Amino acid sequence: MKFFTEKLFDTEHGFLEFHFERVGFPSTVGYKVAVVTGKSDTYNFTMVPNQGRWKIADTSKLPNWIIVLEEELSDSLLAHISKRSGVY
């Protein structure tokens, strides 16, 4: 699938729905990620592969609570990719 949704829990915001969409097709590698908090604040960022994991490409404009979830977001991407036969 080119896109998928994952729910994660944050102690400050509760359950959050992260929307992942693959960037480019087929040769570009990365996923755009979007999340909306209960306060209607929207955050958009890109995750790229890095040494077998997925990392946020630019953390400079993101709140710390998203950066803290980077490992869980990486796990979500890896699980999604493994369901798709390892193709990303």
URWO-V145812 format. One record per residue. RES is the residue in three letters. SS is DSSP state (~ for helix, > for strand, _ for the rest). OMEGA is omega in whole degrees, -180 to 180 (NA if undefined). D_FIRST is the distance of its C-alpha to the first C-alpha in Angstrom with 1 decimal. Layout:
res: [RES	RES]
ss: [SS	SS]
omega: [OMEGA	OMEGA]
d_first: [D_FIRST	D_FIRST]
//
This chain:
res: [MET	LYS	PHE	PHE	THR	GLU	LYS	LEU	PHE	ASP	THR	GLU	HIS	GLY	PHE	LEU	GLU	PHE	HIS	PHE	GLU	ARG	VAL	GLY	PHE	PRO	SER	THR	VAL	GLY	TYR	LYS	VAL	ALA	VAL	VAL	THR	GLY	LYS	SER	ASP	THR	TYR	ASN	PHE	THR	MET	VAL	PRO	ASN	GLN	GLY	ARG	TRP	LYS	ILE	ALA	ASP	THR	SER	LYS	LEU	PRO	ASN	TRP	ILE	ILE	VAL	LEU	GLU	GLU	GLU	LEU	SER	ASP	SER	LEU	LEU	ALA	HIS	ILE	SER	LYS	ARG	SER	GLY	VAL	TYR]
ss: [_	_	>	>	>	>	>	>	>	>	_	_	_	>	>	>	>	>	>	>	>	>	_	_	_	_	_	_	_	_	>	>	>	>	>	>	_	_	_	_	_	>	>	>	>	>	>	>	>	>	_	_	>	>	>	>	_	_	_	_	_	_	_	~	~	~	~	~	_	~	~	~	~	~	~	~	~	~	~	~	~	~	~	_	_	_	_	_]
omega: [179	-180	176	-179	180	176	177	-179	174	-175	-180	-173	-177	179	-180	179	179	-180	-179	176	-179	180	175	177	-13	-170	-179	-178	177	178	169	180	177	176	177	178	177	180	-178	172	-180	177	179	179	-180	175	-178	179	-180	177	175	177	175	-177	173	-175	-178	-178	-171	-177	-177	175	-177	-177	175	180	179	-180	-176	-180	179	176	176	178	178	178	180	178	179	-179	-179	176	-178	177	176	-180	173	NA]
d_first: [0.0	3.7	5.4	7.0	10.8	13.4	17.1	19.7	23.5	25.9	29.6	30.5	27.7	26.7	23.2	20.8	17.3	15.3	12.5	10.2	8.9	8.5	12.0	12.8	11.6	12.1	15.0	14.9	14.0	13.5	11.9	13.7	14.6	16.6	18.8	21.7	24.7	27.0	29.3	26.9	26.6	23.3	22.2	19.7	19.2	17.2	16.5	17.0	17.5	21.1	22.8	20.1	19.2	17.5	20.1	20.6	21.7	24.5	25.9	29.0	28.1	26.4	28.3	29.0	27.2	23.8	25.0	26.1	22.6	21.2	21.3	19.5	16.7	16.6	16.6	13.6	11.6	13.2	12.4	8.6	9.0	11.5	9.5	7.5	11.0	11.8	10.1	9.5]
//
